[in-house]
Amino acid sequence: MKQVVQNYKSGELALLDVPVPGCKPDGVLVRTAFSLISTGTELMKVSEAGMSMLGKARSRPDQVAKVMQSVATNGVPATYRKVMGKLDSYTPLGYSLCGVVEQVGAGIDDVKAGDLVACAGNEHALHAELNWVPKNLYTPVPDGLAPRHAAFGTVGSIAMQGVRQGEPQLGEVALVIGLGLIGQLVAQLLTASGVRVVGVDPDPARCELAERLGAAACGDPASAAVAATVGELTGGHGVDQVYLAAGGGSNQPVELAAQLSRDRGRVVDIGKCRLDLPWNAYYEKELDVRFSRSYGPGRYDPSYELEGRDYPIGYVRWTERRNLACFLDLVARGNVDVEPLISHIADFDDAVETYQSLKDGDLKAVAVLFRYPEAAVEGEAEAPSVAVPAVRRGGGAAAAPARTVRTPVRLAFVGAGNYATSMLLPHLTGRDGVSLSTVVTTTALSAANAKRKFGFAEATTDLDAVLGDKSIDAVFVVTRHSSHAELTRRALLAGKAVFVEKPLALSEDELARVLAAVEESGNDRLQVGFNRRFSPLLREAKKRFGARTGPASLRYLVNAGQLQHGSWYLQQGTEGSRFAGEGGHFIDTASWLLGADPVSVYAAATAGNEDLQIVLRYPDGSTATISYVTTGAASFPKETLDLVADGKVLRLDDFVRASVHGPKKWVSSRLPKARDKGQEAELASFVKAVRTGGPMPVPLESLVATTAATLAVRAGLAGGVPVTLARAL
């Protein structure tokens, strides 16, 4: 299928061939009939992509701050790869469309194939022939409403949420600053609510259009006529609400809002404009400044948008989806007229040329639609014990994969997110003896990006086809945590060697199912992405420390830091706790340094479970204490480790420096710009094992023990006593 994309680094726009997205549960696959170009938001994004790197940095200081923090945490090379990977990728455009349901995912019962729906979301309602849309981001189109009009649903919801934030009352007067697409819709919605509207825009044509659609009067912001009209309509008191629907770097809209507002008026920011509030003007009138967040409640909440969890109507009357349905109803009943806003309808095949015309100013438009040709529209307890599952190989119906020398090793990737593209694939691209065969993702564009950047032979959304391809030797599972165990199980049963990024499993049941697949198939070719034991710096430090004769004490401080709001790591209901997701890294490192697997786990947490203290005991009496904290300073190193035994101390400082203190002191050279946490060496070991049929880099028993110990932390926190890791026989 085809999709409109843009390379943010070069500014290139393209109509790209990408795989058809899969139809996942709790959503529908929609064939687009019409999609709407947001001439404000989208053109701003297109113009920003054409800037120099310095210009991009100036326009997004928030992103620059994130980059600097990443440099402090991960070093320059890793940050550079990550940033360049993001910049030099195709990104999607679009967020408002109407189309026909082509396929219905499990759990959906409110629409069926063939139904007409309006869809929202800058990740789901894209300028593409087909889109997968989750439940709370689509709504059925009312009977009789033209598809091209229903395509306005998302931008209409944005305007509606802005109006709701203003709390208009019958008979009030409102000022709408900026009469682009959103401003025009705001003006109509206010008029439909019994509010008299004064519009402001420097474009006379837009002013005339707004007046034709119900505004009382409109004019240039510099015109004295606007102030005179406001005075006349309000008896000299000023408007009750101001809606900022303008963009750009001028502070004039904010100043005009203060000038024309009444005492204690409301100012609602909908667009992305400069907001240097003149203190005296806003203070003296005690103006109420409000922000309108996109389509309404639910926006930026993954549990609402992706998991389909609705908000109770008694507590949240108007959500994203309810705003979408309400706007379509107003259009269907004639209370809002979007037809006069349509300046141009372009065939989807002409998408690139249409964007270029808009960017160059050759096409002056309020709203532009893409038309798609193919859519058919009409108290203390006894110390608990957690069994570490025994590893049993063979005995099943399927045979173990042949262990013969094979070059090149053909690899498939399931998932192509940030970690895969910045930490794994750069070490595999161009490596002798490696062939990147197929990349599988649930979103079409991410697969196409990975294919283009890393040289995969194929890109698809069809996992079954990859698992059934006998020419593929190994599968990398680099998806969200909740899918790791099931994807690993399926790949093992298909006879593939498997590299799964941590964690292997989020529950004891998931771990048991993976091991059942090993037993059934006889295929034990499994590696979990515990990369730190492969770090050259840490391996050299361990070598310098030498063999132990007595028990050791290990302390590992992980200054994990706070997660950003909206991070999928916070979705504990589906993705497990944060420690369950990444704690295996640190347990594996401790076990490797101590040369054994733990026999018990004790866990304690601060109030709110923000900071964890985990104590592991080992067969020879050694202990490892892992402090996993989120409340530390961002400027402090992320990982520091001390190993003490036999009169010696090994010290690791965030993978940039290591030292061993003993009869002979050793200090590594400092590597301030690089942190090699072992990914490259780990991948080389895995590929070699797959190619030669030799043993996997880490014994399966160790992977299982680390996973069981990680999962035992939850039981330890609940019981408040040590958890014995009893091996099943």
Disulfide bonds with the S-S distance in Angstrom:
none
